[in-house]
Amino acid sequence: MAEYYLGIDIGTYESKGVLIDGDCRVVAVHAERHGLENPRNNYFEHDAQEVWWGDFCKITRSLLEESGKKNSDIAAVGASTLGADLVAVDRDCMPLRKAILYGIDARAEAEIAALNAKYGKEKVLEFNGRPLCSNDVPPKILWLKNHEPRVWEKAYKLLTGSSFLTAKLTGEYVIDRFLAYGAFTPLYHTKDGTVDMEYCPEFCRPDQLARVCDTTDVVGGITKKAARETGLLEGTPVIAGADDSGAEAISTGILEQGDMMIQIGSSLYLIGLCDRIVKDPRIWSGGFIIPGACSVQGGTNNAGTLTRWYRDHLFSDLVKEEREGGENAYAAMLKGLEKIPPGSEGLITVPYFAGERTPVNDPEARGVLFGMTLRHTREHMYRSALEAVGYSLAEHFSIFEENNIPIRNVYAVGGGTKAPLWMQIISDILGREIVTADVTVGAAFGDAVMAAIGVGRFRSFSEIRPYIKPKKIYHPDWKAHENYKPYFKMFLDLYSRNKDLMKKL
């Protein structure tokens, strides 16, 4: 009997699910859109029950209906969510408050400062491998403890997104090793995944933390309650799950040293595989989903979120036309941009509209449009924003080169790959070939593939290489690459020269 594998990923503005067969061919895809709550400056939230679990249940039922498959055809399930979030739940796995999102939520700035003052930057670097930042969950837990002590006290478990979904499905509270060590340090010992009692009591009770396991471990089966809500068959195996970036990396074929993924979604995330853990405070480094592998990582706060801001505020007429049956607004926004030369005729954007994670690690960083003249149009501004994401990538790549990290293959994935001009701009700025995958479902596809690994369809990650094929290769225009060099240098200078003024704002 044919077996199928289900993967679902919950993103910042959209959730997506995919059903694949045993040869990793996509059988059905379904997406659900949702909003992002921004109640205060630097506060970003989702309703985990309504958005995460609600979308999950809608997607499972839709995939079964659209594919014509029975729930008994599903051999395994895998799920991922957006980065390192914090959701406090009761004993029934019901959220006690809105989920505090990943690095775009920078509310715990005071807690980060307090931890740095208590332990000192050297000690923080020792146990964390890098400075504390808005992508770390422990300062968010401390914020909850300081500002909402009743919620913190009442919490049966303090989970991240993938842990929440897996618990809703199976009743088991787990977190995969890659996310636990990357976002929950120093709450877990990185050698064996046990709770670190030297640091944990300052943040929470040890029993409030999820159990660490490997991403592809089957941790349980669909419960009777979850079966009723999702339409899946009771007892169907569920793997531990992952964060969206890790799952997306697997979906693009990040399987060997020298492979680098650029995930262009609402934010931008990089994962590259290397031969060692790298000690550089400007980037992140640690293990990876693949057992025994090491990785370097970086995360920016603005990519698709920035293009969405431009769409909603500067191109609202195109949004109106789309609603009236016209062309997709994002596609229409790209028209004419190819006629604007590299550097947008002297206009440079610093894209820190929501603070920034790597490499500046500054929640108080702000956006800048530099060089505006009367000849500049909204098209110049938009192209400059697309170039800014490329400059940010180039800054990361420069740091990787400084640390002698070889990058042989660069794979791009996410919504940004739907804009060929943007991909060409990035290729030109980096001076590297950029490969997009044939299957562009993203993290959900990675979740489904890992579910197949979890139940033994594939014996190892290396076995999935033949099933992940490239779609398009962008080759750099070397003349454009040379033209971008002085603008890239000015991009770097703009932040370094203005960061003190940004803090005064």
C-alpha positions in Angstrom: 0.0 0.0 0.0 1.3 3.5 -0.9 2.4 5.6 2.0 2.3 9.4 2.3 4.1 11.8 4.6 2.6 15.0 5.9 4.5 18.2 6.7 3.1 21.5 8.1 5.0 24.7 8.8 3.5 27.8 10.6 5.0 31.0 9.4 4.8 34.7 10.3 2.0 35.5 7.9 1.1 32.1 6.4 1.0 28.5 7.3 1.6 25.8 4.7 1.2 22.1 4.5 2.3 19.5 2.0 1.6 15.8 1.4 4.4 13.9 -0.4 4.8 10.3 -1.5 7.6 7.9 -0.8 9.7 9.4 -3.6 9.3 12.9 -2.2 6.9 13.9 -5.0 4.4 16.6 -3.9 0.8 15.2 -3.9 -1.0 18.2 -2.5 -0.2 21.7 -1.0 -2.5 23.9 1.0 -1.9 27.3 2.7 -3.7 29.4 5.3 -3.0 33.1 5.8 -3.1 34.8 9.2 -2.1 38.1 10.8 0.7 39.3 13.0 0.0 41.2 16.2 2.2 44.2 17.1 0.6 45.6 20.2 3.5 47.8 21.1 6.9 48.8 19.7 9.1 45.7 19.6 6.2 43.4 20.7 5.2 40.7 18.2 2.7 38.0 19.0 0.5 35.2 17.6 -2.5 33.5 19.2 -1.0 30.0 19.4 -4.3 28.2 19.8 -6.2 30.1 17.1 -3.4 30.7 14.6 -0.9 27.8 15.0 -3.3 25.0 16.0 -6.2 26.5 14.1 -4.2 26.6 10.9 -2.8 23.1 11.5 -6.2 21.6 11.8 -7.5 23.5 8.7 -4.5 22.4 6.6 -4.7 18.7 7.6 -8.4 18.4 6.6 -7.8 20.4 3.4 -4.9 18.2 2.3 -6.9 15.0 2.9 -9.8 16.4 0.9 -7.8 17.9 -1.9 -5.5 14.9 -2.4 -8.3 12.3 -2.1 -6.2 10.3 0.3 -7.5 8.6 3.4 -6.1 9.4 6.9 -4.9 5.8 7.0 -2.6 6.6 4.1 -0.6 9.0 6.2 2.5 7.2 7.5 4.0 10.0 9.6 3.6 13.7 10.4 6.2 16.4 11.0 5.7 20.1 11.9 7.7 23.2 12.3 7.1 26.8 13.3 8.6 30.2 13.0 11.9 30.3 14.8 12.4 30.4 18.6 9.1 31.5 20.2 7.7 31.3 23.7 4.3 30.0 24.6 3.2 29.2 28.2 0.6 26.5 28.4 -1.4 24.8 31.1 -1.7 21.0 31.8 -4.1 20.7 28.9 -1.7 22.4 26.5 -3.9 25.5 26.3 -2.0 28.8 26.0 -2.1 31.1 29.0 -1.3 34.2 26.9 -0.4 35.1 23.3 2.8 33.5 22.0 5.9 35.8 22.1 7.5 35.5 18.8 11.1 34.9 17.7 13.8 37.6 17.1 11.5 40.2 15.8 10.1 40.5 19.3 12.7 42.5 21.3 10.7 43.2 24.5 13.2 41.5 26.7 16.0 44.1 26.1 16.1 45.0 29.8 16.4 41.3 30.8 19.2 40.9 28.3 21.0 43.9 29.8 20.5 42.5 33.4 21.9 39.1 32.4 24.9 40.7 30.8 25.5 42.8 33.9 25.1 39.7 36.2 27.3 37.3 34.3 29.5 39.6 32.3 30.0 39.4 28.6 32.8 36.9 28.8 30.7 34.4 30.8 27.8 34.9 28.4 30.1 34.2 25.5 31.3 31.1 27.3 27.9 29.5 27.8 26.1 31.0 24.8 28.8 31.1 22.2 27.7 34.7 21.2 26.0 37.7 22.8 22.5 37.3 24.1 20.0 38.7 21.6 16.2 39.0 20.8 16.2 35.5 19.3 17.1 33.8 22.6 14.1 32.4 24.6 15.6 32.5 28.1 15.4 36.4 28.3 11.8 36.1 27.1 11.1 33.6 29.9 12.6 36.1 32.3 10.5 38.9 30.9 7.4 36.7 31.6 8.6 36.1 35.1 9.2 39.8 35.7 6.1 41.2 34.0 3.4 38.5 34.1 4.4 36.5 37.2 1.0 34.8 37.5 1.2 33.4 34.0 4.8 32.3 34.6 3.8 30.6 37.9 0.8 28.9 36.4 2.6 27.6 33.3 2.8 23.8 33.2 5.3 24.1 30.4 7.2 26.9 28.7 7.3 25.8 25.1 8.5 27.0 21.6 6.2 26.7 18.6 7.2 23.2 17.3 7.0 21.8 20.8 3.5 23.2 21.2 2.2 21.6 18.0 3.8 18.2 18.8 2.3 18.4 22.3 -1.1 19.2 20.8 -0.8 16.1 18.5 0.7 13.6 20.9 0.5 14.8 24.5 4.4 14.6 24.6 6.4 17.8 25.5 9.6 17.6 23.5 12.0 20.0 21.7 14.5 19.0 19.0 18.2 19.3 19.9 19.0 21.9 17.2 16.5 24.4 18.5 17.1 23.6 22.2 20.8 24.3 22.0 20.4 27.2 19.6 17.7 29.2 21.3 17.4 27.9 24.9 21.0 28.1 26.0 22.0 28.0 28.9 18.9 26.0 30.1 20.1 22.7 28.7 23.5 20.9 28.8 24.6 20.7 25.2 26.3 17.3 25.8 23.3 15.3 26.8 20.2 17.6 26.7 19.6 17.5 30.4 18.5 20.6 32.3 21.4 22.8 33.4 20.7 23.3 37.1 23.4 26.0 37.4 21.3 28.4 35.3 17.8 27.0 35.0 16.4 28.0 38.4 16.9 31.7 37.6 14.5 31.4 34.7 12.0 28.7 35.5 11.4 25.4 37.2 13.2 22.4 35.5 9.8 20.6 35.1 8.5 23.5 32.9 11.0 22.6 30.1 10.4 20.2 27.3 12.5 17.0 26.9 15.3 17.2 24.3 15.4 14.7 21.5 16.5 14.5 17.8 14.3 16.2 15.2 13.4 12.9 13.4 12.7 10.9 16.6 9.1 9.5 16.6 7.9 10.8 20.0 4.3 9.5 20.0 1.1 9.0 18.0 -1.9 11.2 17.2 -4.2 11.2 20.3 -7.9 10.6 20.1 -8.6 14.3 20.8 -6.1 15.4 18.1 -7.5 12.9 15.6 -10.9 14.4 16.2 -9.7 18.0 15.6 -7.3 17.3 12.7 -9.0 14.5 10.8 -5.8 12.4 11.1 -5.9 8.8 12.2 -5.4 8.1 15.9 -1.9 6.6 16.5 -0.3 8.0 13.4 3.5 8.5 14.2 4.6 12.1 14.9 8.3 13.2 14.9 9.7 15.8 17.3 9.6 18.6 14.7 11.8 21.6 14.2 12.0 25.4 13.6 11.2 26.6 10.2 14.7 27.5 9.2 16.1 24.1 10.0 13.3 22.4 8.1 13.7 24.8 5.2 17.4 24.0 5.0 16.7 20.3 4.7 14.1 21.1 2.0 16.7 22.8 -0.1 19.4 20.1 0.2 21.6 21.6 2.9 23.3 18.2 3.7 27.1 18.6 3.4 29.9 20.9 4.5 30.0 24.0 2.2 26.2 24.1 1.6 24.6 27.4 2.5 20.9 28.2 2.6 19.4 31.7 2.3 15.8 31.6 3.5 14.0 34.7 2.3 10.7 34.8 4.1 9.3 37.5 6.3 12.7 37.7 7.9 15.9 36.3 6.4 17.8 33.4 7.8 21.1 31.7 6.8 22.3 28.2 7.7 25.6 26.9 6.4 27.2 23.6 7.2 30.9 23.6 8.3 33.5 21.4 10.1 33.5 23.1 13.5 31.7 25.4 15.8 32.8 29.0 15.1 33.4 31.5 18.0 32.4 34.9 16.5 30.0 37.1 18.4 28.5 38.6 15.2 27.0 35.3 14.1 25.6 32.1 15.6 27.2 28.7 15.5 26.3 25.3 16.9 25.0 21.9 15.8 22.4 21.1 13.2 19.4 18.8 12.6 21.7 16.3 10.9 23.5 14.3 13.8 27.1 15.3 14.1 27.0 18.3 11.8 28.1 21.8 12.7 26.6 25.0 11.4 26.9 28.7 11.2 23.8 30.8 11.2 22.6 34.3 10.9 19.2 36.0 11.1 17.9 39.4 10.0 14.6 40.8 11.0 13.5 42.3 7.7 13.1 40.7 4.2 9.6 39.9 3.2 8.3 42.1 6.1 10.1 45.0 4.5 8.6 44.3 1.0 5.2 44.0 2.7 5.7 47.4 4.4 6.5 49.0 1.0 3.5 47.3 -0.6 1.0 48.4 2.1 2.3 52.0 2.5 3.9 53.1 -0.8 2.2 50.9 -3.4 -1.3 50.7 -1.9 -2.8 51.6 -5.3 -1.4 48.3 -6.6 -3.0 46.4 -3.7 -6.3 48.0 -4.7 -5.9 47.0 -8.3 -5.1 43.4 -7.2 -8.2 43.3 -5.1 -10.2 44.4 -8.2 -8.8 41.5 -10.2 -5.6 43.0 -11.4 -2.0 41.7 -11.2 -0.4 40.5 -8.0 0.8 43.6 -6.2 4.3 42.2 -5.5 4.8 41.3 -9.1 3.6 44.7 -10.2 6.0 46.4 -7.8 9.0 44.9 -9.7 8.1 46.5 -13.0 10.6 49.0 -14.2 13.1 48.2 -11.4 15.4 46.5 -13.9 15.9 49.8 -15.6 17.3 51.4 -12.5 21.1 50.8 -12.3 22.9 49.0 -9.4 22.9 51.3 -6.4 19.6 52.8 -7.2 21.2 56.0 -8.4 22.9 56.7 -5.1 20.1 55.7 -2.8 21.0 53.3 0.1 18.6 51.7 2.5 19.6 50.4 6.0 16.8 47.8 6.5 16.6 47.8 10.3 12.9 48.7 10.4 12.4 46.4 13.4 15.8 46.4 15.0 18.3 43.8 13.9 19.7 40.4 14.9 22.9 39.4 13.3 25.5 40.7 12.6 24.8 43.9 14.6 22.7 42.3 17.4 21.0 45.7 18.1 17.2 45.8 18.9 17.5 49.6 18.9 18.8 49.8 15.3 16.5 51.7 12.9 15.9 52.0 9.2 17.5 54.6 7.1 17.0 55.9 3.5 20.2 57.7 2.7 20.9 59.8 -0.4 17.3 60.8 -1.3 17.1 63.4 -4.1 14.2 64.9 -6.0 14.9 62.5 -8.9 14.3 59.5 -6.8 10.9 57.7 -7.1 9.1 55.0 -5.1 10.6 52.5 -7.5 14.1 53.7 -6.6 13.2 53.3 -2.9 11.9 49.8 -3.5 14.9 48.7 -5.4 17.1 50.1 -2.7 15.2 48.0 -0.1 15.8 44.9 -2.2 19.5 45.7 -2.5 19.7 46.3 1.3 18.8 42.7 1.9 21.6 41.8 -0.5 24.0 44.0 1.4 23.0 42.4 4.7 23.7 39.0 3.2 27.1 40.2 1.9 28.0 41.4 5.3 27.3 37.9 6.7 29.3 36.3 3.9 32.3 38.5 4.7 32.2 37.3 8.3 32.1 33.7 7.1 35.1 34.3 4.9 37.0 36.0 7.8 36.5 32.8 9.8 37.7 30.6 6.9 34.3 28.9 6.4 34.1 27.6 2.8 30.9 28.2 1.0 30.6 26.1 -2.1 26.8 26.0 -2.9 24.3 28.7 -2.1 20.6 27.7 -2.2 17.8 30.2 -1.9 14.3 29.3 -0.7 11.2 31.1 0.5 8.8 33.6 -0.9 11.6 35.9 -2.0 12.6 33.4 -4.7 9.3 34.2 -6.6 10.9 37.6 -7.5 13.6 36.8 -10.2 14.9 40.3 -10.2 15.5 40.1 -6.4 17.4 36.9 -6.8 19.6 38.4 -9.6 20.3 41.5 -7.4 21.4 39.2 -4.6 23.6 37.1 -6.9 25.2 40.3 -8.3 25.9 41.7 -4.8 27.4 38.5 -3.5 29.2 37.6 -6.7 28.0 34.1 -6.4 25.7 31.6 -8.1 22.3 31.3 -6.4 20.4 28.0 -6.9 16.6 27.7 -6.3 15.1 24.3 -5.6 12.6 22.6 -7.9 10.2 22.1 -5.0 9.5 25.5 -3.5 7.1 24.5 -0.7 9.8 25.2 1.8 9.9 24.2 5.4 6.7 22.1 5.1 8.5 19.9 2.5 11.4 19.5 4.9 9.0 18.5 7.6 7.5 15.8 5.4 10.9 14.5 4.3 12.0 14.3 7.9 8.8 12.5 8.9 9.7 9.9 6.2 13.2 9.6 7.7 11.7 9.2 11.2 9.7 6.1 10.3 12.4 4.5 8.2 11.5 5.3 4.6 15.0 6.8 4.4 17.8 5.5 6.6 19.7 8.7 6.7 19.7 12.3 5.5 22.2 11.6 2.8 19.7 9.3 1.1 17.3 12.2 0.3 19.9 14.0 -1.9 18.7 12.5 -5.2 15.2 13.6 -4.5 16.0 17.3 -4.1 16.6 18.8 -7.5 17.6 22.4 -8.6 15.2 24.5 -10.6 17.1 27.7 -11.6 20.6 29.0 -11.3 21.2 32.8 -11.1 24.7 33.7 -12.4 26.3 37.0 -11.2 26.7 39.9 -13.5 30.3 40.8 -12.8 30.0 44.4 -14.0 27.1 44.9 -11.6 29.1 43.2 -8.8 31.9 45.8 -9.2 29.3 48.6 -9.3 27.8 47.4 -6.0 31.1 47.4 -4.1 31.3 51.1 -3.1 27.6 51.1 -2.1 28.1 48.0 0.1 31.0 49.8 1.9 28.7 52.9 2.5 26.0 50.5 3.7 28.3 49.2 6.4 29.4 52.8 7.3 25.9 54.1 7.6 25.0 51.8 10.6 28.4 52.1 12.3 28.3 55.9 12.1 24.7 56.3 13.2 24.1 53.6 15.7 24.5 56.1 18.6 21.9 58.4 17.1 19.6 55.5 16.6 19.7 54.7 20.4 18.9 58.4 21.2 15.7 58.0 19.2 
